[in-house]
Amino acid sequence: MLNISHNKLNDKVDLSIYKSTKVIFNKAYYKQFNKILIIVAVIGFIVLFLPWTQNISGQGIVTTLKPNQRPQTIQSQIPGRIEEWYVQEGDYVNQGDTILRISEVKSEYFDEKLVERTNQQIQAKSSSVNAYQEKVEALNRQVSAIKSEQNLKLEQAKNKLLQARLKVKSDSIDFEASKTNMRIAETQFNRTQTLQNEGLKATKDVEEKRLKLQETQAKLVSQENKYLASKNELINTQIELSRINAEYADKISKSQSDMFTAQSSQFDTEAQVNKLENDYTNYKMRNSLLYVTAPISGYINKALIGGIGITFKEGQELVGIMPAKYDLAVETYINPIDLPLMHVDEKVRVQFDGWPAIVFSGWPGASYGTFGAKVIAIENFISPNGKYRILLAPDDNDKSWPEGIRVGSGAKTIALLEDVPIWFELWRQINSFPPNYYQPNKNEDSSNKDSKK
């Protein structure tokens, strides 16, 4: 009752006369209750000074330590149609075992002898390449023969040119000699005619000198004609030399043009052969993809596409597989405010779902059913759930993890930090303060390094 009035009822009324008052006020149980309260208060006060291990709690799942050991799906690299299944869910398969057979759904690959016919095309085109190679070699030999013939013709024409030059030189000398003889004959004739006019020579002598002068003139004209003919022959020889060069240059150019055309056809055919070989390899590889095989040894989890005759696209998931051998790990998530407190090789306690456990988060030594782990990787970028991902591996110095746990099951994690009094932890929790900034002991790190060495 609220003391609203200043008039006290017990001052006006004697409560001891009532039977109920006698029953209640004469009992001594409250004294024992007070003792219990005092004992509890003392114990509670003592407990406030007990050590408490600060920790960071997280929720995660069981996964594998290595990415290649995690559950995966099998896809087909090509679109197809399911024709036959060789396994069922729960079967164990070795790496390379056939899981299902598919067939083509694209019309350009329907031909069952596509690989064989492509190989025949390659052989035909390869024969064509060899023929072009032989044609190029033949044209090379033809060019060499034409060049040899050209050299011989040029040597012959050069010799003829040299002869013509020597003949011109000889005829020019004879022509000069004829002119000299002509001057001598004219001088003798004039002298004889002068002497005849003076009566010192007979007419016969004058006639002989005139005859000799005419003969000399005729020889001069003839020698001049021979000299001009030699010069013309020299010019013709030079023209012939130029004609030979032009003729054989045209023949060589035509042969080289044919050779380059053959080489171009050869290169084009070689390109076609390479393309056909590429297609041949692709077709063979595509045929091998008609049988979907297991990439790893493991257990078939679930057929994501069932039935016969169902078509699918390339890259579509067909069946799930779980590796047979794997190393367990736990991936857990922590709040960003706790990220600076986590370090690689940090000790963590793990409680697995479905495994009996009694957990005192601040007293890991008094807990039961938790297993040791250590941090091996800390994600550097925040996850879509707004937390940072931490990967944990089993602690070799602690007891082994249970064999019954499976990948994908849930797990709770407790990252252990430094020890503080319980009163300090209560004060921190009431004020929503983060745990004390914690760094591993450098001496412990150095000792661990020395032991590893």
Order of alpha helices (4+ residues) and beta strands (2+ residues): alpha-alpha-alpha-beta-beta-beta-beta-beta-alpha-alpha-beta-beta-beta-beta-beta-beta-beta-beta-beta-alpha-alpha
